[in-house]
Amino acid sequence: MDMTRTRDRMVEQQLTRRGICDQSVVRAMRAVPRERFVDPGYAEFAYEDAPLSIGDGQTISQPFIVALMLEKADLDAGDKVLEVGTGSGYASALISRIAKHVYSVERHERLALQASERFEQLGYRNIDVRVGDGSKGWAKAAPFDAIIVSAGAPEVPLALKEQLDLGGRLIIPVGRGDAQRLKRIKRIGAEAFEEDDLGGVFFVPLIGEDAWTAAHPMYTATAPSSRPEEPPHRLIADAAEEFSSLDDQNFAALFDRFAESRIVLLGESTHGTAEFYEARAAISRHLIEHHGFNLIAVEADWPDAAAIDRWTKGQALKGSPPFGRFPEWMWRNMEFSKFANWMKEENQRRAALQKDPIRFYGLDLYNMSGSIRSVLDYLESVSPETAAIARERYGCLSPWQSNPATYGRAVLTDAYRSCEDAVLKQCTELLAQSLDDEASDGDDFLNAAQSARLLAAAERYYRVMYYGGSQAWNLRDTYMADTIEHLLDFHGSAAKIIVWAHNSHIGDARYTDMAAARDELNLGQLCRQRFDGMTSLIGLGTHSGEVIAASDWDGTAEKKQVNPSLPQSCEHLCHDSGKPRFLLDLKAHEELHASLVEQRLQRFIGVIYRPETERLSHYMPTSLSRQYDAFLWFDETRALSPLAQREPSDGDLETFPFGF
């Protein structure tokens, strides 16, 4: 994750927009890495607008509350400040970036030592920490210009008031249970104080001689509690917006909530499930007909998609039919064919009304599948063993792949490296021929511009592709995002685009193991970053059923049974809701969003599916509610209906894409 950007977003959205305007506080909040003050497993949640547990019954406070307390303390660069309740050390660290010196008291030795280590690692030398009763303050270091108490007391401890210097400010939560109020107390004389009420808050109790006893009910088994926390699958059941079928008139209308977006990305958890294609088609038709969307872009090579685009506008096809390379079934299937025919009919209707047509584009690097085929053909001719290595790498170095045995089988050899230059030459020649074919078509300036970009980057791309790994993935998804940006620029400010791609592309990679474990980014992340507030990410998932997939790269399409989802997965939570088909709006339900922030396994099946190694081959940890804006669920699904591949006759050109 880009923590600096996430921290900046936290400051802008959680602090400055809510009235925090003290620039010394804002600068400190931008400078101190909150992720360093939470347990390692919670680092990705460090900038959520919520407190986080740090153990021993303590929490690191919500960023806004910390900022509010610091602002109300009215800190100056020369101040000496006492913090009561060191906890994680985060508030002391922030104070240290503003004030001259910080004294911090913590009653839990483990937390005090841990905080001291963090200060040392970060180079914050102006903080002293001791273990003791915070309700008694730190008499030997008094008086203080400010005292900030990060725990709630039944009343203001006298010792803390006495340790304030003249003009000193004390910020402290006071009260019982839900009745806590944040108080600001200012010393204006030897025995005179002013008090302001800053509003309701809820802090853990301040335990000490002049505060609560250690038997405070928050720490006992008999503590009064709020209503029991709902398990996630029940929250899903409550929030689920059900539909009876994809033909249900209410289904497509569920997506009206995304009408104001400029980019709507529709995912899929497999490349071979019929419901995913049918759902995306129904959603796309609705957004086009009712909300002004006019571009469709898919996870496919540009030249193949360009052939479909020409055909939907009534132009004749040239040369070989598109999508003739592995994995053919991704687009050579009955489900997509029906949508392609709808686009053609819609464009005929629009032509009669003299309206611009719906355009259809491919996001993937030029002739990616053809390039891989070229690599494999060449390697087969010079070294079948080396070709086997390449096939394994192309098939298994997926962003969700975590099976070490896979990498062991795909270890590079000297023979593999010796083929590099020859393969690069072949790929570049293939690209040049493809671009010449496109240029001869004379469709529009956009093809020429894409061709120039690809040719300029060809050597780097093919070299990266040849070796595989995260660099190849990042280059590919960055190219996809660039292509979307170019399409929107080319078609003008009114253009609105729908994207069809795998969940691994359209979910935000920052909230998955792709980023955490392999430093990978993806299309959904880049769209959110480049088109903030104008992008909607919608994942699709299933529990069980059938899928079309191969066992190896360049293998035969097979109808395979999908294993039931693992018990510890997001999918199993959806299955346990007991509802067969529904949409989850992950932004509309705060409690649901919070319950699904925690990382759980999520399943990803691409063009290759290996059920026998599914846990290692097809699952990775993700945060469902942060990765997507919504999640579309089909409990049981069926496989795509691949179209038989054959050489087209002249008559087939009129019936394409049914004429495969």
Secondary structure as UniProt FT lines:
FT   HELIX           3..10
FT   HELIX           11..15
FT   HELIX           16..18
FT   HELIX           23..31
FT   HELIX           34..37
FT   HELIX           40..45
FT   TURN            46..47
FT   STRAND          52..55
FT   TURN            56..57
FT   STRAND          58..60
FT   HELIX           63..73
FT   TURN            77..78
FT   STRAND          80..84
FT   TURN            87..88
FT   HELIX           90..96
FT   TURN            97..98
FT   STRAND          101..106
FT   HELIX           109..122
FT   STRAND          127..131
FT   HELIX           134..136
FT   HELIX           139..141
FT   STRAND          144..149
FT   STRAND          152..153
FT   HELIX           158..162
FT   STRAND          164..174
FT   HELIX           177..179
FT   STRAND          181..187
FT   STRAND          193..200
FT   TURN            209..210
FT   TURN            214..215
FT   HELIX           217..219
FT   TURN            221..222
FT   HELIX           232..239
FT   STRAND          241..242
FT   TURN            246..247
FT   HELIX           249..253
FT   HELIX           254..258
FT   TURN            259..260
FT   STRAND          263..266
FT   HELIX           274..291
FT   STRAND          295..301
FT   HELIX           302..312
FT   TURN            313..314
FT   HELIX           328..330
FT   HELIX           334..352
FT   TURN            353..354
FT   STRAND          359..364
FT   TURN            366..367
FT   HELIX           368..382
FT   HELIX           384..396
FT   TURN            399..400
FT   HELIX           404..409
FT   HELIX           414..418
FT   HELIX           420..441
FT   HELIX           445..467
FT   HELIX           470..491
FT   TURN            493..494
FT   STRAND          497..500
FT   HELIX           503..506
FT   HELIX           509..511
FT   HELIX           513..518
FT   HELIX           523..530
FT   TURN            532..533
FT   STRAND          535..550
FT   TURN            553..554
FT   STRAND          558..562
FT   TURN            567..568
FT   HELIX           570..576
FT   TURN            577..578
FT   STRAND          581..585
FT   TURN            586..588
FT   HELIX           590..595
FT   TURN            596..597
FT   STRAND          600..603
FT   HELIX           611..613
FT   HELIX           614..618
FT   STRAND          619..622
FT   HELIX           624..627
FT   STRAND          630..637
FT   TURN            650..651
FT   HELIX           652..655
FT   TURN            656..659
//
